[in-house]
Amino acid sequence: MVEDAFSILQSGRPGPVVLEVAKDILEMEGDATIPQAIAPECVAPDAEDIADAVRVLAAAERPIIIAGAGVLHTGACDGLTQLAEAINAPVVTTQNARGVMSDEHPLSLGDITVHCSREAIKEADLALVLGCRFGHFDTAGWNLE
């Protein structure tokens, strides 16, 4: 059950898993084996989709990157910074993605709830969204203007 819980925890969208163990079981003594580490599953993107994205990004005049916790979970923080620098795009993070890019980096605008971040999103002609779920707090106040 522990192995299954960790597998579920790290598959798809990583998140909490509840494993309820009865008190009498917790008080028992016995031999236990520690399960092997489970690597999260990563799916490679389609090459044609990447080429399409590159064309769209190249045509943008004011791109912005919105980065979510998926960037953290996939270990893509350095890649995010390299991409932002390559296309000179400011980076806004969701609340759960704090730390994907140094706050000291000149392209970092901080989290999506900050006023300047919301204004930058409004002014962008393209938003590249990476690893986001777009939860309520991140999108509160958004409209279709």
C-alpha positions, -999 to +999 in steps of 0.1 A: +000+000+000+029+024+007+044+017-027+010+023-043+006+055-024+040+068-036+033+058-071+000+077-071+017+107-054+042+111-082+021+102-112+001+126-134-003+157-113+018+152-082-002+159-050-010+146-016-021+110-009-038+098+022-027+064+036-048+055+067-032+029+090-051+015+120-037+022+154-033-015+162-012-020+131+010+010+139+017-005+174+027-038+160+063-049+156+077-067+126+101-067+097+095-041+069+112-035+036+117+000+024+104+004-012+126+016-039+124+052-050+098+057-078+108+081-106+080+103-118+068+096-153+077+121-180+063+121-215+084+136-243+065+163-263+058+158-300+085+173-322+059+189-345+042+205-315+076+220-304+082+234-339+047+250-339+054+265-305+088+279-316+071+296-347+044+312-325+070+323-299+092+338-326+063+359-339+054+373-305+065+409-297+056+408-260+057+372-248+053+363-211+059+330-194+035+318-167+052+290-147+034+266-124+045+240-099+048+215-128+081+232-136+094+223-101+081+187-102+098+180-135+131+196-125+129+222-153+138+253-134+171+259-152+154+252-186+128+278-177+154+304-170+173+296-202+141+298-222+131+331-207+165+346-214+165+332-250+132+349-259+136+378-234+102+370-218+094+380-182+083+351-159+053+351-136+048+322-113+017+307-097+016+307-060+027+270-058+057+277-081+076+301-060+113+295-064+112+282-100+132+313-109+153+335-086+134+366-075+167+384-082+166+376-119+158+406-140+131+387-159+113+375-127+081+394-120+071+373-090+039+356-083+007+359-103-011+377-075+012+407-075-003+437-093+027+442-117+025+406-127-012+409-136-005+441-156+023+424-175+000+395-184-026+420-197+000+437-219+015+405-233+006+394-269+014+358-261+015+338-228+035+306-227+020+286-198+042+259-184+032+234-157+001+252-145-033+241-132-046+277-130-063+274-096-088+299-083-063+320-064-041+323-094-068+335-118-091+354-094-101+386-111-094+374-147-119+383-173-122+380-211-113+416-219 
